[in-house]
Amino acid sequence: MSDEVLTWLPRQAEDVRLGLRERKKRQMRAQLSSAATRLFLERGFDEVRVTEIATACGVSEKTVFNYFPSKEALLLERFESTRTALRTALADPENPPLESALSVLAAELQALTDWLAQQPDPRSAVETVHRFHELIRSTAGLRAYELERVEQLTTLTTAILADRAGHSPGSPEDEICAVALTGLWRVHATSRTRWLAAGASPGQIQQGVSDDVARAAAAVRPVLEPFTSDR
C-alpha cells in the first residue's frame, strides 16, 4: 500500500502566501504522517518503532520528534487541522457557532467521500479507511490520545464561546455548550465508522453521516441558541 492511499486524512490547506521553508515543513509533516499510518496499518501501532518511520522517510528519529511530540500524534495529526478550522470558523461573529461547527464537519466528510469516489476500487478504499478507524479503536494509547485531543478541542471552544458572549472565563453555560458542540464530532465518527463497516458506497456514507449529524445538531440547537449572535 502506497502513502497515496492515506491522502483522505484531513490536512491544513496550503496557503500560497507561505514561504518555501514553511511549505517544506508541511510537506515533511505529511510525509511522516503518511508513512507512519501505512506502517501502522500493515503491522499494528505497537509493533512499529519511530526509528522505522524515520528510516522510511530518510530522516533521523530526532527529526520525527521535531515535527511530532509523540508516536500517537503521527497517526492523529488530523486533530491539528480540525482545531485550526474550528477556531477560524468560530471566530466569525456573523456565523452562529453551530453552523460554524457543521461547516467544518461537512468539509471533513466531503474530503473523505471525494477521496473514496476517486479511487480505482472504492470498495477496497472503504475497507482501508475502516481499518484505520479500527486501529484507533483497538489501541489503548491511541484511544487515550484521541480523548485528550477532544478535551482540548472542547476547552478551546469553551473559551471562544465565552468571548463571543462576553462571559467571564469558566462560565458553566459556556462549558456545557462547548461539550454539546464538540460532541457532534463523536456523532460524526460513530456514524462514519458504522457506514464504513457496512461497506457502504461513498454516496451512502455521505448521506448517512450527514443525516446523523443533522439529527444531533437539531437536538443541541436550542442549547446553543444564546450564541447565535454576539451580545
Residue pairs with C-beta under 8 A, 6 or more apart in sequence:
1 38
1 41
1 42
1 128
2 38
3 31
3 34
3 35
3 38
5 38
5 125
5 128
6 33
6 34
6 37
6 38
7 34
7 115
8 111
8 112
8 115
8 116
8 129
9 33
9 34
9 37
9 77
9 78
10 78
10 81
10 82
10 107
10 108
10 111
11 26
11 30
11 77
11 78
11 81
12 26
12 80
12 81
12 84
14 23
14 26
18 26
25 67
28 57
28 59
28 63
28 67
29 67
29 68
29 77
31 57
32 53
32 57
32 59
32 64
32 67
32 68
32 74
33 68
33 74
33 75
33 77
35 53
35 56
35 57
36 48
36 53
36 71
36 74
36 75
37 74
37 75
37 132
39 48
39 52
39 53
39 56
40 48
40 75
40 135
41 128
41 131
41 132
41 135
44 135
44 139
45 71
45 75
45 135
45 139
45 141
45 142
46 139
46 141
50 61
50 64
50 65
50 71
50 74
51 61
53 64
53 74
54 60
54 61
54 63
54 64
57 64
64 74
68 74
68 77
70 145
71 141
72 141
72 142
72 145
73 145
75 135
75 136
75 142
76 136
76 142
76 145
76 146
76 149
79 146
79 149
79 152
79 153
82 104
82 108
82 153
82 185
83 149
83 152
83 153
83 156
85 104
85 107
86 100
86 101
86 104
86 153
86 156
86 157
87 156
87 160
89 95
89 100
89 101
89 103
89 104
90 97
90 100
90 101
90 157
90 160
90 161
90 164
91 160
92 100
93 164
93 230
95 103
96 224
96 227
96 228
96 229
97 157
97 160
97 161
97 164
97 177
97 181
97 224
97 227
97 228
98 181
98 217
98 220
98 221
98 224
98 227
98 228
101 181
101 182
101 184
102 184
102 213
102 217
105 184
105 185
105 188
105 213
106 210
108 188
109 188
109 192
109 205
109 206
109 209
109 210
110 206
112 129
112 192
112 205
113 202
113 203
113 205
113 206
114 202
115 125
116 122
116 125
116 126
116 129
116 202
116 205
117 202
117 203
119 125
122 201
122 202
123 199
126 196
126 199
126 200
126 201
126 202
126 205
127 199
129 196
130 193
130 196
130 197
133 189
133 192
133 193
133 196
135 142
136 142
136 143
136 146
137 143
137 193
150 182
150 185
150 186
153 182
153 185
154 175
154 178
154 179
154 182
155 178
157 178
157 181
157 182
158 174
158 175
158 177
158 178
159 169
161 167
161 174
161 177
161 178
161 181
161 227
162 168
162 169
162 171
162 174
164 227
164 230
164 231
165 171
165 174
165 226
165 227
165 230
165 231
166 230
166 231
167 173
167 174
173 226
176 223
177 223
177 224
177 226
177 227
180 220
180 223
180 224
181 220
181 224
183 216
183 220
184 213
184 216
184 217
184 220
187 212
187 213
187 216
188 209
188 212
188 213
190 212
191 208
191 209
191 212
191 213
192 205
192 209
194 208
195 204
195 205
195 208
195 209
196 205
200 208
